[in-house]
Amino acid sequence: MVAYSFKQRFAAQIADGSKAQTVRAPRRRHARPGEMIQLYAGMRSSNCVRIAPDALCTSVEPITIVFNSEGMIVGIWIDGAMVEDMDRFALADGFESLAAMSEFWATSHGLSREFRGVLVRWVPVIRVQQ
């Protein structure tokens, strides 16, 4: 089973099911479709919390994100297909807008012209409050 850690700002959206995807850099092993994944905030810290019950991974696809010289996202390709509605993609990824997603990337990852990684998607899991 693969675990993913998220910034605290995304925890509520994952818990309520409105965020069911994540963009990740290449690593030795990502989740595979049909596999359960664990979703945490603050993993490897004293503030680590499990965001939601294990979720079923539905897809892992290559993603390329292209930025202009100011750090704005100007193109997204998933498995070689251009994303037509980048604002909708940004919303699905937990941002208010494409501009907010661009700002997050520039702040968190620095300015670059291109990112290549994977897009991991899962069946939304809604945590039931007791």
Helices and strands as residue ranges (DSSP letters): E 2-6, G 8-10, H 11-15, E 21-24, E 36-41, E 49-67, E 73-78, E 81-82, H 86-92, H 98-109, E 114-122
